[in-house]
Amino acid sequence: MDRETKETYSFTVSARDGGGLVSNSTVNVIILDENDNSPYFPQNDFYKTDINEKTHLGAIILTVVADDKDSGPNGQITYSINNSNADLFTIDPVSGLVR
């Protein structure tokens, strides 16, 4: 079962006694999310922006957006910069705003 394909299932069960009396009950199955999807950048794996050399420090130069098909905490995304230019640029870990 894959929660991203189908989140719930429903079926009816019956109980019948020896005298022919029947009772029915509905069972609802909710598929819980497992962290089985990596975050991805739906727009691009590569972003490009041009900035003026007089752009002031702290100006927003770009916003990156990622998505994750998992739900709840498993789908929560945190952004970070992971290279040698991290001293020149910052990224808001929640919004993806690059300054």
C-alpha positions as CSV (number, residue, x, y, z in Angstrom):
1,M,0.0,0.0,0.0
2,D,1.2,3.5,-0.8
3,R,-0.3,6.4,1.1
4,E,0.6,8.8,-1.7
5,T,-1.6,6.7,-4.1
6,K,-4.5,6.0,-1.8
7,E,-4.9,7.2,1.8
8,T,-7.9,5.2,3.0
9,Y,-9.7,2.0,2.3
10,S,-13.2,1.0,3.5
11,F,-15.0,-2.4,3.5
12,T,-18.0,-4.0,5.3
13,V,-17.7,-7.1,7.4
14,S,-20.7,-9.3,8.3
15,A,-21.4,-11.6,11.3
16,R,-24.1,-14.2,10.9
17,D,-25.3,-16.5,13.7
18,G,-26.7,-20.0,13.4
19,G,-30.3,-18.7,13.4
20,G,-29.7,-16.5,10.3
21,L,-29.5,-13.1,12.1
22,V,-26.9,-10.8,10.5
23,S,-25.0,-7.8,11.7
24,N,-22.8,-5.6,9.5
25,S,-20.0,-3.2,10.4
26,T,-17.9,-0.9,8.3
27,V,-14.2,-0.9,8.7
28,N,-12.2,2.2,7.6
29,V,-8.4,1.7,7.2
30,I,-6.2,4.8,7.2
31,I,-2.7,4.4,5.7
32,L,-0.1,6.1,7.9
33,D,2.7,8.0,6.1
34,E,6.2,6.6,6.0
35,N,9.1,8.8,5.1
36,D,9.6,7.2,1.7
37,N,9.9,10.2,-0.6
38,S,12.8,12.6,-0.9
39,P,12.3,16.3,-1.3
40,Y,12.5,17.6,-4.8
41,F,12.5,21.0,-6.7
42,P,9.5,20.9,-9.0
43,Q,10.6,24.1,-10.8
44,N,14.2,23.2,-11.4
45,D,17.2,21.4,-10.1
46,F,19.2,24.5,-11.1
47,Y,18.4,28.1,-10.2
48,K,19.9,31.2,-11.8
49,T,19.6,34.8,-10.7
50,D,21.4,38.0,-11.8
51,I,22.1,40.7,-9.2
52,N,23.6,44.1,-9.5
53,E,27.1,44.5,-8.0
54,K,25.6,47.4,-5.9
55,T,22.9,45.1,-4.4
56,H,23.0,45.7,-0.6
57,L,23.9,42.9,1.8
58,G,20.8,41.2,3.1
59,A,18.7,41.9,0.0
60,I,16.5,39.0,-1.2
61,I,18.0,37.7,-4.4
62,L,16.0,34.5,-5.0
63,T,13.4,32.2,-3.5
64,V,13.8,28.4,-3.9
65,V,10.9,26.1,-3.6
66,A,11.0,22.4,-2.9
67,D,8.2,19.9,-2.3
68,D,7.9,16.5,-0.6
69,K,5.1,14.0,-1.3
70,D,5.2,12.7,2.3
71,S,2.7,14.2,4.8
72,G,3.1,15.8,8.3
73,P,6.6,16.0,9.8
74,N,7.8,13.6,7.1
75,G,7.0,16.2,4.4
76,Q,8.4,19.2,6.3
77,I,11.3,20.8,4.4
78,T,14.3,22.7,5.8
79,Y,16.6,24.6,3.5
80,S,20.3,25.1,3.9
81,I,23.3,26.1,1.8
82,N,25.9,23.4,1.6
83,N,29.0,24.8,-0.1
84,S,31.9,27.2,0.2
85,N,29.7,30.3,-0.6
86,A,27.7,29.9,2.6
87,D,29.7,32.8,4.0
88,L,28.4,35.1,1.3
89,F,24.8,34.0,1.2
90,T,22.1,32.9,3.7
91,I,18.9,31.0,3.2
92,D,15.9,31.1,5.4
93,P,15.5,27.5,6.5
94,V,11.7,27.6,6.3
95,S,10.8,30.0,3.4
96,G,13.7,29.3,1.0
97,L,14.5,33.1,0.7
98,V,18.1,33.5,-0.3
99,R,19.9,36.7,0.7
